[in-house]
């Protein structure tokens, strides 16, 4: 049996006026300059739905690793630029733990 992995899912829509190209550039910065620098980050991926919804899926080695990331998320320039393009009223974050 593999060790459990924490799956964090964030769904959202872009803020009015934000372009997809601008968002994808900011998302790329989060991935390279922030996410993979965090202890316990296993994988991060972003996807767009046909209806304009977006999802970011983060896989973490543990809940404490995911929790520790939050402090930096609010202070680091890359996530702040990312969030400036997101309609915060549409953000929903859920956390799960794998069972396999």
C-alpha positions as CSV (number, residue, x, y, z in Angstrom):
1,X,0.0,0.0,0.0
2,X,1.3,3.5,-0.9
3,X,1.5,6.3,1.6
4,X,-1.6,8.5,1.4
5,X,-1.3,11.7,-0.7
6,X,-3.2,14.9,0.0
7,X,-5.2,16.1,-3.0
8,X,-6.0,19.8,-2.9
9,X,-8.5,21.0,-5.6
10,X,-9.1,24.7,-6.3
11,X,-11.9,25.7,-8.7
12,X,-12.5,29.2,-9.9
13,X,-13.3,31.5,-12.8
14,X,-11.1,34.3,-14.1
15,X,-12.0,37.9,-13.1
16,X,-13.7,39.9,-15.8
17,X,-11.2,41.4,-18.1
18,X,-8.4,38.9,-17.3
19,X,-7.1,37.2,-20.5
20,X,-6.4,33.5,-20.7
21,X,-2.8,34.3,-21.9
22,X,-2.2,36.6,-19.0
23,X,-3.5,33.9,-16.6
24,X,-1.5,31.1,-18.1
25,X,1.7,33.1,-17.8
26,X,0.9,33.8,-14.1
27,X,0.0,30.2,-13.6
28,X,3.4,29.1,-15.1
29,X,5.2,31.4,-12.7
30,X,3.4,29.9,-9.7
31,X,4.3,26.5,-10.9
32,X,8.0,27.2,-11.5
33,X,8.8,29.9,-9.0
34,X,6.6,28.9,-6.1
35,X,4.8,25.5,-6.1
36,X,7.7,23.2,-6.8
37,X,9.8,25.1,-4.3
38,X,7.5,24.0,-1.5
39,X,8.4,21.1,0.8
40,X,6.1,18.1,0.1
41,X,4.8,19.3,-3.3
42,X,4.4,16.2,-5.5
43,X,2.5,17.5,-8.5
44,X,0.5,20.5,-9.7
45,X,-1.6,20.8,-12.8
46,X,-4.1,23.3,-14.2
47,X,-7.1,22.6,-16.4
48,X,-9.8,24.7,-18.1
49,X,-13.4,23.5,-18.6
50,X,-15.5,24.3,-21.6
51,X,-17.7,26.5,-19.5
52,X,-14.9,28.8,-18.4
53,X,-14.3,27.2,-15.1
54,X,-10.7,26.5,-14.1
55,X,-9.2,23.9,-11.7
56,X,-5.8,23.6,-10.1
57,X,-5.0,20.2,-8.6
58,X,-2.1,20.0,-6.1
59,X,-0.8,16.7,-4.7
60,X,1.0,16.9,-1.4
61,X,2.9,14.4,0.7
62,X,1.0,15.4,3.8
63,X,-1.6,17.9,5.1
64,X,1.1,19.7,7.2
65,X,3.0,20.3,3.9
66,X,-0.1,21.7,2.2
67,X,-0.8,23.9,5.3
68,X,2.7,25.2,5.4
69,X,2.4,26.4,1.8
70,X,-0.5,28.8,2.7
71,X,1.6,31.3,4.5
72,X,3.9,31.8,1.5
73,X,1.0,31.7,-0.9
74,X,-0.3,35.0,0.5
75,X,3.1,36.7,0.6
76,X,5.0,35.5,-2.5
77,X,4.7,37.7,-5.7
78,X,3.9,34.8,-8.0
79,X,0.8,33.5,-6.3
80,X,-0.3,37.1,-5.6
81,X,-0.1,37.9,-9.4
82,X,-2.0,34.6,-10.1
83,X,-4.8,35.5,-7.6
84,X,-5.1,39.1,-9.0
85,X,-6.5,37.4,-12.2
86,X,-8.9,35.1,-10.3
87,X,-12.5,36.1,-9.4
88,X,-12.2,35.4,-5.7
89,X,-15.9,35.1,-5.2
90,X,-15.8,32.0,-7.3
91,X,-12.9,30.3,-5.6
92,X,-13.7,26.9,-3.9
93,X,-10.9,24.8,-2.3
94,X,-11.4,21.2,-1.2
95,X,-8.9,18.8,0.3
96,X,-9.0,15.0,0.0
97,X,-6.7,12.2,1.1
98,X,-6.0,9.2,-1.2
99,X,-7.0,5.8,0.1
100,X,-4.8,3.6,-2.1
